[in-house]
C-alpha cells in the first residue's frame, strides 16, 4: 500500500528545548486526545539516557478496545522524534526555532486504506490539530 502523509505545524511562544521536551513525552499526546477515545498510557520504556524508547497505549475506537505499542524509531535530542505504531502509522514531532518562539510540526503517515477509514470514521487530522492547540496552550502556560 502507498503511504499518505499528513503535516501539521503550530507556532508556540516558548523556546525550542521546552517545546521539544513537552512533545517528546507521550503522556502529553495521550492527555490531549479527545475524551471519547478513552486513551490510557500504559508501560513506558526508557533508554539508558532516559529518553522514551517505547510505550503502550490503550484506547477505544468504533466501539472496540484497542492496544498499540509505539517504538521510538528516531530520537534526535532537541529536534525530532519518530514513533512507529504497531498498528501501522508513523508519527513524527519536530521543532525549529522561529522568530520569538518555536515551530512545532507533527506528521503522520499511514497506508491509504487506513487514511481513508480515518477520513470517514475517525477524523484524526482534526484530533491532531486540536491536540497541537492543547500543546501550545499548555506549553505557553508553563513559560
N, C-alpha and C positions, 0 to 999 in steps of 0.2 A: 504494500500500500504506500501511496505517496503521502508525505508529511504536509501539513498545513500549519503555518506558523502565525501566531498572533502576538502583537507587540503593543505594549502599553508603557507610557512614560508619564511621570508626575514630578513636578518641581517641589522640593522640600527645603524650607528655610532652616537648615541645620548643616553642620559640617559633614563631609562625606564619611568620616570614620564613625560618627554617631548613627548615620543612616544605614551604613553597611552592617554595623553590629546589630541593629534592630531587625533588618531584613534577613540576616543570616540565621536568626533564631526561629525555628519552625513553629514555636508556640505562638508567635505573633501572627503568622498567617492563619493558623487554626482559629485563633480568637477573633480574627477579622472576617471570617466567612459567615454567611447567613446562618441564623439560628436554626432554620428548618433543615439544615444538613446534619444537625446533632453531632458535630465533629468533636472528636476527642483525640488528643495526642497521647500516644502510648509510649513505648520504650524509645529512649533517645540514646544512641551510642556515640561516644566521643573518641576522637583520635588522641594520641599521646600529647599533642599540644593544646588539647581542649576544644578544638572545633568539632562541630557535629559531623559524623561520618555516615550515620543512617538514623532513620526514625520511622515509627509506625503510626498510622492514623486509622481510626475507625470513624465511619460516617454513615449516614442514611441517604439514599437517593432512590427515587421512583419506588418508594415503599420497601426497599431492600437494605439490609445492613451490609455494609462493605468494609473491607480491610485492605489497606495498601501499605507497602513498605517502600520508603524512599531511600535511595542510595545517593549520597553526595558524591557525584562523579568528578566534580571540579570544585576546588576551593582556592581562590586567589585572594588572600587577605586584603581587605580594603577596596576590592574591585568587583569580584564576581563569585557567585556560587551557582552550581548547576546540580539540580536534584532530578533523579530519574525514578519515576514511579513504577512499581511492579505491575501496574495496570496499563502501562504504555506511555503516558505523557511525560515530557521532559520540561522542567521549569527552570528558568534562568533569571536570577536577580543580578543587576549590575548598577554600580554607582559611578557617577562622573561629576567632578566639580563644575558648577556653573555660577555665573555672577551672583554673588550673595547667597549661595546655598549649594544644593546638590540635585542632580537629575537622577531619579531612581527609575530604572526600567525593569519591566517584568515581561518575559517572553515565555510562551509555551507552545510546544509542538506536540502534535498527535496525528494519528492517521486521519485521512479524510473522512472515513466512516465514523470514527469517534467524534470528530468535529461536527459532522452532520447531525449525529444524535444529540450532541450538546446544544447545537443551534436550535433544534426543535424542542428538546425536553429539558435541558439544563440551564442554558443561558450563562455559561461560565465566564464569558467575556464581561458581562455586566457585573458578575460577582467579583471578578478581579479588579475592575475599576473601582467598585465600592471598597474593596479591601485596601487598595492603594490610597484611597481617600482617608481611610481609617489610619493607615500607617502615617500619612502626612500629619494628620491631627494629633496622633499620639506622640510622634517624634518631636513635633514643634512644641507640644505642651511640656516636654521634658527639658527644653532649652532654657 
